[in-house]
Amino acid sequence: MSDPYPYNGRISRWEEVAPGLVIVGVESLDPPFAFEPGQYATLGLMGSEGKLIQRPMSISSSADDLSEYEFFIRLVEGGAFTNLLWERKVGDPINIKGPKGRFLLQDDGRAALFVASGTGLAPFMSMLDTLRDRGQERQVVLLHGVSHEHDLAWRDELEALEREGFPIRYVGTISRPQQNPSWRGLTGRVETIVESQLDEHALTPETATLYLCGNPEMIVAVDESAQARGFDAEQVRKELYWPKGRTHGVAVGAGAAVTDAEDDDEADEEAEP
Ligand SMILES: Cc1cc2nc3c(=O)[nH]c(=O)nc-3n(C[C@H](O)[C@H](O)[C@H](O)COP(=O)(O)OP(=O)(O)OC[C@H]3O[C@@H](n4cnc5c(N)ncnc54)[C@H](O)[C@@H]3O)c2cc1C
């Protein structure tokens, strides 16, 4: 019989950003694995039926600090893994495997446009933290789209990075301004501001590579407008958190209906322990 307790990590940190939205730290109890910024790990928890429920999660921390892997996770209503995770506390065991994925910062000397929806900010935080840890710079425009102002995780840190002179332009946009009356920034889903931001920052197929991470509707929309502007497929790097398809859950706290997977082995990993 397989090991009923296949845990090789422990939850080391739990920081609530907003209702249903957390930054989670995981320490490896095995020798930690190295990773490239932009890659993900698979986190696993034992479900009630004795099955290890596993989901891919982008690592948000620096690739130069393996003492703790950091993740930025949204609770999904009815979601198998995230509901198990929300029952856990700091110190509890968890399974972690990695690294995986090819969503990497390209060594192409181009400016980077990072477009993140919701928790799709995670890999970009890892890229930026790693660049900073290594004393490297990169021309970056980072667009982060969320429902509510309080979902703009790391906003203070990103604004500070900009003030410190790192060549980043950070732009947050919220899709529910009527529920955030004090918000003075851009409004609308992140895909609706991409064209104007490309123009504002003079990002063209000759000068820039686009990196898109998060929900499929955003990625499809931005990919289409980038292609229409003449960006090659190679210049539009994509990390979909779930495939475009049938209607499914609601992100708790975001209040937005989303669509569900068809047959994605990454987004829906469930394995016997
Ligand atoms: C490469 C990769 C990296 C990922 N990184 C992250 C990450 O850093 N943080 C993170 O929170 N999630 C991330 N995900 C999504 C994650 O793997 C799970 O799909 C998500 O946590 C839901 O799992 P669940 O078991 O709770 O829901 P399930 O029972 O598996 O239901 C999954 C369905 O819930 C919906 N869903 C998934 N995520 C969301 C969401 N954020 N908001 C609204 N609806 C959603 C989709 O319809 C999806 O098909 C990533 C996915 C991939 C493929």
The ligand as a Tripos MOL2 file, in Angstrom:
@<TRIPOS>MOLECULE
LIG
   53    58     1     0     0
SMALL
NO_CHARGES

@<TRIPOS>ATOM
      1 C1          0.8760   26.5780  -14.1490 C.3       1 LIG1
      2 C2         -0.1960   26.9890  -13.1620 C.ar      1 LIG1
      3 C3          0.1220   27.8170  -12.1080 C.ar      1 LIG1
      4 C4         -0.8570   28.2100  -11.2070 C.ar      1 LIG1
      5 N1         -0.5350   29.0640  -10.2040 N.ar      1 LIG1
      6 C5         -1.5040   29.5000   -9.3600 C.ar      1 LIG1
      7 C6         -1.1930   30.4510   -8.3590 C.ar      1 LIG1
      8 O1         -0.0520   30.9390   -8.2480 O.2       1 LIG1
      9 N2         -2.1900   30.8300   -7.5170 N.ar      1 LIG1
     10 C7         -3.4730   30.3380   -7.6310 C.ar      1 LIG1
     11 O2         -4.3470   30.7250   -6.8190 O.2       1 LIG1
     12 N3         -3.7920   29.4420   -8.5830 N.ar      1 LIG1
     13 C8         -2.8380   29.0080   -9.4340 C.ar      1 LIG1
     14 N4         -3.1500   28.0920  -10.3920 N.ar      1 LIG1
     15 C9         -4.5050   27.5000  -10.3760 C.3       1 LIG1
     16 C10        -4.4830   26.2910   -9.4080 C.3       1 LIG1
     17 O3         -3.6520   25.2670   -9.9280 O.3       1 LIG1
     18 C11        -5.8890   25.6910   -9.1970 C.3       1 LIG1
     19 O4         -6.5280   25.5130  -10.4280 O.3       1 LIG1
     20 C12        -6.7390   26.5850   -8.3210 C.3       1 LIG1
     21 O5         -6.0840   26.8330   -7.0880 O.3       1 LIG1
     22 C13        -8.0780   25.9500   -8.0270 C.3       1 LIG1
     23 O6         -7.8600   24.6670   -7.4720 O.3       1 LIG1
     24 P1         -9.0200   23.9510   -6.6450 P.3       1 LIG1
     25 O7         -8.6590   22.5200   -6.4770 O.co2     1 LIG1
     26 O8         -9.3620   24.7160   -5.4210 O.co2     1 LIG1
     27 O9        -10.2530   24.0800   -7.6250 O.3       1 LIG1
     28 P2        -10.7770   22.9320   -8.6030 P.3       1 LIG1
     29 O10       -11.7270   22.0650   -7.9000 O.co2     1 LIG1
     30 O11        -9.6400   22.2660   -9.2740 O.co2     1 LIG1
     31 O12       -11.4930   23.8470   -9.6600 O.3       1 LIG1
     32 C14       -10.6970   24.3760  -10.6800 C.3       1 LIG1
     33 C15       -11.4940   25.4220  -11.4150 C.3       1 LIG1
     34 O13       -11.6790   26.5610  -10.5760 O.3       1 LIG1
     35 C16       -11.5420   27.7160  -11.3390 C.3       1 LIG1
     36 N5        -10.3980   28.4930  -10.8340 N.ar      1 LIG1
     37 C17        -9.1120   28.1230  -10.6740 C.ar      1 LIG1
     38 N6         -8.3560   29.1220  -10.1790 N.ar      1 LIG1
     39 C18        -9.1940   30.1380  -10.0150 C.ar      1 LIG1
     40 C19        -9.0400   31.4470   -9.5440 C.ar      1 LIG1
     41 N7         -7.8570   31.9310   -9.1320 N.pl3     1 LIG1
     42 N8        -10.1110   32.2400   -9.5190 N.ar      1 LIG1
     43 C20       -11.3190   31.7840   -9.9160 C.ar      1 LIG1
     44 N9        -11.5290   30.5480  -10.3760 N.ar      1 LIG1
     45 C21       -10.4910   29.7360  -10.4250 C.ar      1 LIG1
     46 C22       -11.3460   27.2740  -12.7680 C.3       1 LIG1
     47 O14       -12.5980   27.2100  -13.4050 O.3       1 LIG1
     48 C23       -10.7430   25.9200  -12.6290 C.3       1 LIG1
     49 O15       -10.9240   25.1070  -13.7330 O.3       1 LIG1
     50 C24        -2.1960   27.7190  -11.3340 C.ar      1 LIG1
     51 C25        -2.5060   26.8690  -12.3980 C.ar      1 LIG1
     52 C26        -1.5240   26.5200  -13.3100 C.ar      1 LIG1
     53 C27        -1.9070   25.6210  -14.4720 C.3       1 LIG1
@<TRIPOS>BOND
     1     1     2 1
     2     2     3 ar
     3     2    52 ar
     4     3     4 ar
     5     4     5 ar
     6     4    50 ar
     7     5     6 ar
     8     6     7 ar
     9     6    13 1
    10     7     8 2
    11     7     9 ar
    12     9    10 ar
    13    10    11 2
    14    10    12 ar
    15    12    13 ar
    16    13    14 ar
    17    14    15 1
    18    14    50 ar
    19    15    16 1
    20    16    17 1
    21    16    18 1
    22    18    19 1
    23    18    20 1
    24    20    21 1
    25    20    22 1
    26    22    23 1
    27    23    24 1
    28    24    25 2
    29    24    26 1
    30    24    27 1
    31    27    28 1
    32    28    29 2
    33    28    30 1
    34    28    31 1
    35    31    32 1
    36    32    33 1
    37    33    34 1
    38    33    48 1
    39    34    35 1
    40    35    36 1
    41    35    46 1
    42    36    37 ar
    43    36    45 ar
    44    37    38 ar
    45    38    39 ar
    46    39    40 ar
    47    39    45 ar
    48    40    41 1
    49    40    42 ar
    50    42    43 ar
    51    43    44 ar
    52    44    45 ar
    53    46    47 1
    54    46    48 1
    55    48    49 1
    56    50    51 ar
    57    51    52 ar
    58    52    53 1
@<TRIPOS>SUBSTRUCTURE
     1 LIG1         1 GROUP 0 **** ****
